[in-house]
Amino acid sequence: MLYISGARLVGDEQVRIASTKIDGIGPKKAIQVRYRLGISGNIKIKELTKYQIDQIEQMIGQDHVVHWELKRGERADIERLISISCYRGIRHQDGSPLRGQRTHTNARTCRKLIRK
């Protein structure tokens, strides 16, 4: 088991699959990182050398917004919406659905939190 950028990667998975488990890294970015480093996609995570793991972690840290930085950015966006009191900010604050979903019969988990 290996940790890269806060994501736990299973050693039996191929690099091309396991690298997409990192928050903020999708299939296209995973291919780009592997291509730049010259790592085959079919190799397993447990077969990577320490040097290759360090290279992957360094490249992801430099070029991409991942894990806690991504979550911090999302939280900052929500806080901004709440501070300017726009419709979406008020719905975030209330815990209600934001995008026009029906609330009379659906969104039970949101409404359950409001009733208490």
N, CA, C and O atoms as a DFTB+ gen file, in Angstrom:
464 C
 N C O
     1  1       0.850      -1.176       0.000
     2  2       0.000       0.000       0.000
     3  2       0.891       1.232       0.000
     4  3       1.924       1.266       0.668
     5  1       0.484       2.236      -0.750
     6  2       1.307       3.405      -0.980
     7  2       0.438       4.658      -0.894
     8  3      -0.722       4.641      -1.304
     9  1       0.997       5.739      -0.363
    10  2       0.281       7.001      -0.287
    11  2       0.967       8.024      -1.189
    12  3       2.159       8.292      -1.044
    13  1       0.204       8.589      -2.116
    14  2       0.689       9.680      -2.959
    15  2      -0.334      10.798      -2.891
    16  3      -1.506      10.596      -3.207
    17  1       0.107      11.969      -2.482
    18  2      -0.748      13.165      -2.366
    19  2      -1.998      12.891      -1.537
    20  3      -3.086      13.355      -1.880
    21  1      -1.850      12.145      -0.457
    22  2      -2.952      11.899       0.457
    23  2      -3.916      10.812       0.025
    24  3      -4.911      10.576       0.711
    25  1      -3.656      10.143      -1.091
    26  2      -4.539       9.084      -1.570
    27  2      -3.858       7.726      -1.352
    28  3      -2.672       7.564      -1.641
    29  1      -4.611       6.772      -0.848
    30  2      -4.081       5.431      -0.618
    31  2      -4.226       4.627      -1.903
    32  3      -5.333       4.439      -2.409
    33  1      -3.104       4.157      -2.421
    34  2      -3.095       3.392      -3.660
    35  2      -2.764       1.941      -3.349
    36  3      -1.812       1.657      -2.622
    37  1      -3.546       1.026      -3.899
    38  2      -3.360      -0.406      -3.683
    39  2      -2.234      -0.890      -4.597
    40  3      -2.182      -0.510      -5.767
    41  1      -1.342      -1.715      -4.079
    42  2      -0.172      -2.160      -4.820
    43  2      -0.461      -3.083      -5.981
    44  3       0.359      -3.181      -6.894
    45  1      -1.593      -3.763      -5.986
    46  2      -1.903      -4.719      -7.044
    47  2      -2.526      -4.082      -8.284
    48  3      -2.721      -4.763      -9.291
    49  1      -2.838      -2.799      -8.231
    50  2      -3.454      -2.128      -9.379
    51  2      -2.391      -1.598     -10.335
    52  3      -1.258      -1.321      -9.940
    53  1      -2.777      -1.463     -11.590
    54  2      -1.879      -0.879     -12.573
    55  2      -1.774       0.621     -12.325
    56  3      -2.679       1.234     -11.759
    57  1      -0.664       1.199     -12.752
    58  2      -0.412       2.621     -12.518
    59  2      -1.487       3.475     -13.179
    60  3      -1.920       4.474     -12.605
    61  1      -1.922       3.095     -14.372
    62  2      -2.912       3.911     -15.090
    63  2      -4.252       3.953     -14.368
    64  3      -4.982       4.936     -14.489
    65  1      -4.587       2.913     -13.626
    66  2      -5.847       2.868     -12.888
    67  2      -5.687       3.503     -11.512
    68  3      -6.533       4.283     -11.075
    69  1      -4.604       3.166     -10.843
    70  2      -4.399       3.627      -9.470
    71  2      -4.189       5.137      -9.395
    72  3      -4.608       5.768      -8.425
    73  1      -3.548       5.721     -10.399
    74  2      -3.273       7.160     -10.338
    75  2      -4.548       7.994     -10.446
    76  3      -4.556       9.153     -10.032
    77  1      -5.625       7.428     -10.993
    78  2      -6.877       8.180     -11.066
    79  2      -7.601       8.208      -9.723
    80  3      -8.589       8.928      -9.582
    81  1      -7.141       7.454      -8.744
    82  2      -7.742       7.462      -7.409
    83  2      -7.343       8.703      -6.610
    84  3      -7.943       8.993      -5.575
    85  1      -6.334       9.437      -7.085
    86  2      -5.892      10.669      -6.431
    87  2      -6.910      11.758      -6.751
    88  3      -7.278      11.939      -7.912
    89  1      -7.371      12.491      -5.723
    90  2      -8.337      13.567      -5.931
    91  2      -7.730      14.628      -6.844
    92  3      -6.632      15.121      -6.586
    93  1      -8.449      14.978      -7.914
    94  2      -7.990      16.002      -8.840
    95  2      -7.244      15.447     -10.040
    96  3      -6.887      16.206     -10.942
    97  1      -6.997      14.131     -10.077
    98  2      -6.316      13.503     -11.208
    99  2      -7.293      12.562     -11.887
   100  3      -7.731      11.575     -11.296
   101  1      -7.630      12.870     -13.123
   102  2      -8.514      12.020     -13.904
   103  2      -7.698      11.198     -14.889
   104  3      -6.468      11.207     -14.846
   105  1      -8.383      10.488     -15.776
   106  2      -7.666       9.641     -16.738
   107  2      -6.703      10.409     -17.643
   108  3      -5.598       9.934     -17.904
   109  1      -7.098      11.570     -18.117
   110  2      -6.228      12.336     -19.026
   111  2      -4.985      12.860     -18.319
   112  3      -3.883      12.774     -18.860
   113  1      -5.152      13.399     -17.120
   114  2      -3.991      13.903     -16.383
   115  2      -3.070      12.764     -15.974
   116  3      -1.851      12.934     -15.946
   117  1      -3.641      11.602     -15.656
   118  2      -2.829      10.433     -15.302
   119  2      -1.967      10.011     -16.484
   120  3      -0.799       9.661     -16.313
   121  1      -2.542      10.044     -17.683
   122  2      -1.781       9.694     -18.889
   123  2      -0.662      10.702     -19.121
   124  3       0.455      10.315     -19.465
   125  1      -0.948      11.996     -18.936
   126  2       0.069      13.026     -19.126
   127  2       1.245      12.841     -18.179
   128  3       2.399      12.934     -18.597
   129  1       0.964      12.582     -16.915
   130  2       2.029      12.410     -15.924
   131  2       2.879      11.190     -16.275
   132  3       4.108      11.256     -16.233
   133  1       2.232      10.082     -16.619
   134  2       2.972       8.869     -16.970
   135  2       3.821       9.078     -18.217
   136  3       4.955       8.606     -18.288
   137  1       3.272       9.785     -19.197
   138  2       3.990      10.011     -20.449
   139  2       5.233      10.869     -20.208
   140  3       6.302      10.573     -20.742
   141  1       5.098      11.931     -19.407
   142  2       6.241      12.802     -19.109
   143  2       7.355      12.065     -18.379
   144  3       8.536      12.332     -18.600
   145  1       6.977      11.142     -17.512
   146  2       7.972      10.419     -16.729
   147  2       8.458       9.146     -17.428
   148  3       9.433       8.539     -16.987
   149  1       7.799       8.742     -18.496
   150  2       8.205       7.550     -19.229
   151  2       7.874       6.256     -18.510
   152  3       8.599       5.269     -18.636
   153  1       6.783       6.257     -17.755
   154  2       6.361       5.068     -17.012
   155  2       5.270       4.366     -17.804
   156  3       4.338       5.007     -18.290
   157  1       5.385       3.049     -17.934
   158  2       4.373       2.260     -18.631
   159  2       3.097       2.219     -17.796
   160  3       3.160       2.182     -16.567
   161  1       1.952       2.226     -18.449
   162  2       0.677       2.186     -17.750
   163  2       0.317       0.813     -17.238
   164  3      -0.525       0.679     -16.350
   165  1       0.952      -0.220     -17.795
   166  2       0.611      -1.589     -17.417
   167  2       1.391      -2.086     -16.205
   168  3       1.072      -3.143     -15.661
   169  1       2.396      -1.352     -15.780
   170  2       3.190      -1.769     -14.624
   171  2       2.358      -1.601     -13.354
   172  3       1.550      -0.677     -13.256
   173  1       2.552      -2.478     -12.397
   174  2       1.794      -2.408     -11.138
   175  2       2.450      -1.403     -10.192
   176  3       3.640      -1.112     -10.309
   177  1       1.662      -0.879      -9.259
   178  2       2.147       0.110      -8.299
   179  2       3.281      -0.465      -7.455
   180  3       4.255       0.234      -7.177
   181  1       3.170      -1.719      -7.047
   182  2       4.187      -2.304      -6.178
   183  2       5.507      -2.538      -6.910
   184  3       6.527      -2.763      -6.259
   185  1       5.521      -2.492      -8.244
   186  2       6.740      -2.673      -9.023
   187  2       7.482      -1.363      -9.279
   188  3       8.582      -1.378      -9.831
   189  1       6.898      -0.232      -8.885
   190  2       7.563       1.052      -9.062
   191  2       8.735       1.178      -8.094
   192  3       8.682       0.687      -6.967
   193  1       9.792       1.844      -8.551
   194  2      10.928       2.091      -7.670
   195  2      10.646       3.320      -6.819
   196  3       9.739       4.099      -7.112
   197  1      11.428       3.481      -5.767
   198  2      11.281       4.643      -4.882
   199  2      11.494       5.936      -5.672
   200  3      10.804       6.928      -5.439
   201  1      12.437       5.924      -6.592
   202  2      12.727       7.097      -7.412
   203  2      11.523       7.468      -8.281
   204  3      11.179       8.645      -8.386
   205  1      10.878       6.471      -8.907
   206  2       9.710       6.733      -9.746
   207  2       8.550       7.276      -8.917
   208  3       7.838       8.177      -9.361
   209  1       8.360       6.737      -7.724
   210  2       7.287       7.216      -6.842
   211  2       7.527       8.671      -6.461
   212  3       6.600       9.481      -6.461
   213  1       8.783       9.000      -6.135
   214  2       9.120      10.386      -5.792
   215  2       8.895      11.316      -6.980
   216  3       8.414      12.436      -6.811
   217  1       9.242      10.853      -8.182
   218  2       9.021      11.662      -9.381
   219  2       7.536      11.928      -9.609
   220  3       7.141      13.053      -9.914
   221  1       6.717      10.887      -9.461
   222  2       5.272      11.038      -9.648
   223  2       4.721      12.044      -8.648
   224  3       3.960      12.941      -9.010
   225  1       5.111      11.888      -7.393
   226  2       4.607      12.783      -6.353
   227  2       5.048      14.222      -6.585
   228  3       4.274      15.157      -6.381
   229  1       6.296      14.394      -7.011
   230  2       6.811      15.738      -7.262
   231  2       6.092      16.397      -8.440
   232  3       5.737      17.573      -8.367
   233  1       5.875      15.649      -9.523
   234  2       5.219      16.218     -10.697
   235  2       3.764      16.573     -10.403
   236  3       3.278      17.622     -10.827
   237  1       3.071      15.699      -9.678
   238  2       1.675      15.976      -9.336
   239  2       1.593      17.193      -8.421
   240  3       0.691      18.017      -8.571
   241  1       2.517      17.313      -7.483
   242  2       2.527      18.451      -6.569
   243  2       2.805      19.777      -7.256
   244  3       2.264      20.808      -6.858
   245  1       3.651      19.759      -8.292
   246  2       4.015      20.989      -8.995
   247  2       2.919      21.472      -9.942
   248  3       2.541      22.643      -9.932
   249  1       2.417      20.548     -10.758
   250  2       1.589      20.947     -11.892
   251  2       0.085      20.893     -11.659
   252  3      -0.668      21.509     -12.414
   253  1      -0.373      20.180     -10.642
   254  2      -1.810      19.938     -10.511
   255  2      -2.303      20.312      -9.119
   256  3      -1.577      20.188      -8.132
   257  1      -3.542      20.769      -9.058
   258  2      -4.192      21.068      -7.781
   259  2      -4.856      19.772      -7.313
   260  3      -5.778      19.269      -7.955
   261  1      -4.377      19.239      -6.186
   262  2      -4.872      17.952      -5.709
   263  2      -5.215      17.997      -4.229
   264  3      -4.764      18.878      -3.497
   265  1      -6.002      17.057      -3.814
   266  2      -6.408      16.726      -2.448
   267  2      -6.791      17.955      -1.618
   268  3      -7.822      18.570      -1.894
   269  1      -6.002      18.329      -0.620
   270  2      -6.433      19.369       0.310
   271  2      -6.522      20.728      -0.354
   272  3      -7.355      21.545       0.038
   273  1      -5.677      20.997      -1.361
   274  2      -5.767      22.273      -2.070
   275  2      -7.087      22.368      -2.828
   276  3      -7.715      23.426      -2.875
   277  1      -7.494      21.264      -3.414
   278  2      -8.749      21.209      -4.168
   279  2      -9.937      21.414      -3.235
   280  3     -10.850      22.181      -3.542
   281  1      -9.919      20.730      -2.102
   282  2     -11.010      20.855      -1.135
   283  2     -11.056      22.259      -0.534
   284  3     -12.139      22.794      -0.296
   285  1      -9.887      22.860      -0.287
   286  2      -9.828      24.210       0.248
   287  2     -10.423      25.206      -0.747
   288  3     -11.129      26.137      -0.359
   289  1     -10.131      25.000      -2.034
   290  2     -10.679      25.876      -3.075
   291  2     -12.190      25.774      -3.165
   292  3     -12.876      26.785      -3.318
   293  1     -12.720      24.538      -3.068
   294  2     -14.168      24.344      -3.100
   295  2     -14.825      25.029      -1.906
   296  3     -15.854      25.689      -2.049
   297  1     -14.225      24.870      -0.734
   298  2     -14.792      25.488       0.483
   299  2     -14.756      27.009       0.378
   300  3     -15.690      27.682       0.815
   301  1     -13.685      27.557      -0.197
   302  2     -13.584      29.009      -0.368
   303  2     -14.668      29.518      -1.317
   304  3     -15.235      30.587      -1.091
   305  1     -14.958      28.768      -2.367
   306  2     -16.013      29.160      -3.304
   307  2     -17.375      29.190      -2.612
   308  3     -18.166      30.108      -2.825
   309  1     -17.642      28.178      -1.780
   310  2     -18.919      28.122      -1.058
   311  2     -19.013      29.269      -0.057
   312  3     -20.063      29.900       0.071
   313  1     -17.924      29.538       0.649
   314  2     -17.911      30.653       1.609
   315  2     -18.160      31.985       0.912
   316  3     -18.843      32.852       1.457
   317  1     -17.609      32.154      -0.295
   318  2     -17.831      33.385      -1.053
   319  2     -19.298      33.532      -1.422
   320  3     -19.856      34.625      -1.324
   321  1     -19.933      32.436      -1.849
   322  2     -21.351      32.480      -2.196
   323  2     -22.200      32.844      -0.973
   324  3     -23.158      33.611      -1.076
   325  1     -21.837      32.285       0.180
   326  2     -22.583      32.583       1.407
   327  2     -22.393      34.037       1.804
   328  3     -23.344      34.698       2.220
   329  1     -21.151      34.548       1.676
   330  2     -20.876      35.923       2.119
   331  2     -21.589      36.973       1.275
   332  3     -21.954      38.027       1.795
   333  1     -21.798      36.711      -0.022
   334  2     -22.490      37.694      -0.857
   335  2     -23.995      37.480      -0.850
   336  3     -24.730      38.214      -1.510
   337  1     -24.460      36.480      -0.109
   338  2     -25.887      36.193       0.078
   339  2     -26.637      35.991      -1.231
   340  3     -27.761      36.467      -1.387
   341  1     -26.020      35.291      -2.165
   342  2     -26.731      34.968      -3.394
   343  2     -27.616      33.744      -3.137
   344  3     -27.536      33.127      -2.074
   345  1     -28.440      33.406      -4.091
   346  2     -29.392      32.302      -3.928
   347  2     -28.673      31.001      -3.587
   348  3     -29.061      30.296      -2.656
   349  1     -27.619      30.687      -4.350
   350  2     -26.882      29.442      -4.093
   351  2     -26.234      29.448      -2.717
   352  3     -26.165      28.407      -2.063
   353  1     -25.758      30.608      -2.269
   354  2     -25.155      30.700      -0.939
   355  2     -26.168      30.459       0.161
   356  3     -25.870      29.789       1.150
   357  1     -27.357      30.999      -0.005
   358  2     -28.425      30.803       0.987
   359  2     -28.834      29.334       1.024
   360  3     -29.054      28.782       2.102
   361  1     -28.939      28.693      -0.143
   362  2     -29.297      27.275      -0.188
   363  2     -28.201      26.404       0.446
   364  3     -28.502      25.410       1.106
   365  1     -26.931      26.780       0.244
   366  2     -25.836      26.072       0.913
   367  2     -25.973      26.205       2.422
   368  3     -25.812      25.233       3.160
   369  1     -26.266      27.399       2.865
   370  2     -26.385      27.677       4.292
   371  2     -27.531      26.877       4.916
   372  3     -27.406      26.363       6.028
   373  1     -28.641      26.779       4.195
   374  2     -29.807      26.049       4.699
   375  2     -29.663      24.541       4.561
   376  3     -30.383      23.788       5.217
   377  1     -28.735      24.091       3.710
   378  2     -28.589      22.663       3.467
   379  2     -29.626      22.135       2.495
   380  3     -29.913      20.937       2.488
   381  1     -30.185      22.995       1.686
   382  2     -31.200      22.608       0.705
   383  2     -30.548      22.374      -0.659
   384  3     -29.423      22.819      -0.887
   385  1     -31.239      21.685      -1.563
   386  2     -30.697      21.494      -2.913
   387  2     -30.515      22.835      -3.627
   388  3     -31.324      23.748      -3.465
   389  1     -29.445      22.942      -4.416
   390  2     -29.092      24.230      -5.020
   391  2     -29.635      24.429      -6.417
   392  3     -29.945      25.554      -6.807
   393  1     -29.753      23.366      -7.168
   394  2     -29.929      23.504      -8.606
   395  2     -31.346      23.264      -9.079
   396  3     -31.548      22.695     -10.152
   397  1     -32.328      23.683      -8.308
   398  2     -33.707      23.625      -8.757
   399  2     -34.380      22.287      -8.595
   400  3     -35.428      22.048      -9.195
   401  1     -33.796      21.391      -7.783
   402  2     -34.436      20.095      -7.603
   403  2     -35.698      20.241      -6.763
   404  3     -35.851      21.193      -5.997
   405  1     -36.586      19.287      -6.923
   406  2     -37.839      19.253      -6.182
   407  2     -37.550      18.940      -4.711
   408  3     -36.734      18.070      -4.408
   409  1     -38.221      19.651      -3.799
   410  2     -37.988      19.413      -2.375
   411  2     -39.240      18.942      -1.640
   412  3     -39.164      18.606      -0.458
   413  1     -40.379      18.912      -2.309
   414  2     -41.602      18.506      -1.625
   415  2     -41.538      17.037      -1.223
   416  3     -41.870      16.690      -0.090
   417  1     -41.120      16.182      -2.131
   418  2     -41.051      14.758      -1.807
   419  2     -39.620      14.224      -1.795
   420  3     -39.370      13.174      -1.203
   421  1     -38.686      14.907      -2.423
   422  2     -37.310      14.428      -2.469
   423  2     -36.428      15.260      -1.550
   424  3     -36.926      16.126      -0.831
   425  1     -35.146      15.009      -1.565
   426  2     -34.164      15.708      -0.725
   427  2     -34.452      15.465       0.749
   428  3     -34.350      16.377       1.570
   429  1     -34.808      14.241       1.075
   430  2     -35.178      13.917       2.454
   431  2     -34.035      14.103       3.431
   432  3     -34.244      14.585       4.544
   433  1     -32.815      13.724       3.026
   434  2     -31.706      13.855       3.961
   435  2     -31.420      15.314       4.269
   436  3     -31.098      15.647       5.410
   437  1     -31.529      16.183       3.291
   438  2     -31.331      17.606       3.539
   439  2     -32.386      18.150       4.477
   440  3     -32.078      18.877       5.421
   441  1     -33.650      17.789       4.211
   442  2     -34.747      18.318       5.029
   443  2     -34.720      17.739       6.432
   444  3     -35.156      18.396       7.377
   445  1     -34.217      16.521       6.584
   446  2     -34.154      15.898       7.906
   447  2     -33.189      16.684       8.798
   448  3     -33.442      16.854       9.991
   449  1     -32.098      17.158       8.224
   450  2     -31.149      17.939       8.995
   451  2     -31.726      19.298       9.399
   452  3     -31.395      19.830      10.458
   453  1     -32.588      19.852       8.547
   454  2     -33.188      21.165       8.836
   455  2     -34.210      21.053       9.961
   456  3     -34.286      21.937      10.814
   457  1     -35.000      19.973       9.975
   458  2     -36.073      19.830      10.959
   459  2     -35.568      19.681      12.371
   460  3     -36.267      20.066      13.308
   461  1     -34.392      19.143      12.560
   462  2     -33.895      18.884      13.914
   463  2     -33.455      20.123      14.631
   464  3     -33.015      20.049      15.778
